[in-house]
C-alpha cells in the first residue's frame, strides 16, 4: 500500500458537500488575491505534502497521524450526514453517545490541524509554553527535570 503523501487539512468528504454538480469547488487564495475566485476539485484544495508526517532518524516518513485522521473522517462522515439531514427538517440530530464522542473528536482535530493555527502556535511557542508550564505547576506540581527536557 502506498503511504499517503498528500494530507488534507480540510477533509475531502467535507469539501464535497459544497461542490457544484460537476464536482468543482470555488475558492479564493488570499496569498494570491490577483487571481480572484478560482475553481478546483476537493482533492486539490486544502492539501499539503506530508503535513502530518514525522521524519524518523533514518529519514523515512511516518504517516501514522494522517492515517488516523483518515479513519476518524470515515467515522465522522455518516455523523455529519445525520446532522445535516436533521438540520434540514429543523431538528437537532439524535446522536448516540459514541456519535457525540466521535463528532467531538473530529471537530477538535479538524480545528487543531489547520496550518494557520500551527503558524500561530509556533510563532508564540516560547510564550505559550512558559505560560502553560507555569499554570500546570501552579495547579498540579512542579515539572521534573526530565519532563522539562522532553518538552
N, C-alpha and C positions, 0 to 999 in steps of 0.2 A: 504494500500500500504506500502511496506517495505521501510524504509528510506535507501538511498544509503550510503553504508559504504566504499566501495572501490572506491576511487576517482582517476581517471586517469589524470595525468598532461600532457600527450600527448594523445589526443583523439583516441579512438579505430578506429573511422572512418578514421583517418589519417593513422594509423598503418596498417590497412587492405589493403591500397594501395600498400604496399611493401611486402606482404606475398607471399609465394610460392603457387603452385597450391593446396596444401593440407592445406592451411591456416596457415602455420607456418612462423615465422619471426626469422631471425638470429640476434643475439645481442652479445655485449661484455660488461661485467661489470667491469669497471676499479677498483672497490673496491675488486674484486676477479680475478685478471689477470691470476692466475694459472689455472683457469677453461677454459681459451681460449674462442673461439667462441661457443656459445650455441644456441639452438633454443627453441622457446616457442610460445605461442599464444598471440595475441594482448590483450586479457583480462587479461593476467598475467604479462604484461610489463608496465613500467612507471606508476605504481599504488602504492598508499599508503592508508592505512586505515585512514579515517576521516581527510584527508589532509586539507580540506577546512571547516570542521565543527567548529563551535564555541560552547562553553560549557556555558549553562545558569547557573544561581545561584543555581537552583535546581538539577544541574548535568546532565540534558538532553542535547543531542547534537542537534544543529540546522544545518541542511544540506541544507539550502536555497541556499547558494552560489553554491554548487555542482549542484543543480537543475537548477540554472540559466545558469551555464556553459553548461549543457547538452542541454538546449533549444537553446543556441547560436550555439552549434555544429550542432544541427539539421538544423538550418537555414543556416549555412556555408557549409554544405555538398554538396548541389547542386551547390553552387557557385564555390567551389573547382573543382568539376567535369567540370563545364563550362570552368574554367581557363585551366584545363588540356587538354580538347578537342581542345580549340583554340591554345594552345601551340604546340600540335601535328601536326597542319597544318601550323604552323609558323605565326600565327596571334595573336594580343593581344585580350583578351576577351572583348567583348562588354557588359560591366556591367551597369546596371541601377544605379541610384543614391542610391537607397535602398541597392542594392547588394554591391556597393562600401562601404557604411557606415557599412554594416554588416561584410564585409571582414575586414575592418579596425579594427572594434571592436574585431572580432575573433582573428586576428593577434596580436593585443595588448595584449589581455588576455592570448593567448597561450604563448607568450613570458614571461609575468609577473607572471605566475602561476607555473613556474618550480622551484622545491626545491633548485637547485643550486643558483638561484637568491635570494631566501629567505635567504639562509645561508649568501650570500654575503651582503645583505642589513642588516641583523641582526648583523653581525659581525662588521659593521661600523655604526650602527644605530645612536649612540650618535653624531658622527661626521657629518653624513648626516643630521640629524635633526637640529643640530646647524647651519650648512651651509645653509640649506633650509629656516630655520626661519629667519636668518639674511638677506637672499636675498629677502624673502617675505616682511619683514619690510622695506627694502631699496626701493623696488619697489612700495609698496602699503601703508602700515601703520603699526604701532606697534600692536603686538598681545595684546589682553586684558588678564588680569589675569585668567579669566575663560577659555579662549582659550588655554592658556599655560597648565592649569590643565587638560583640556580634552585631550590634545595631550599627 
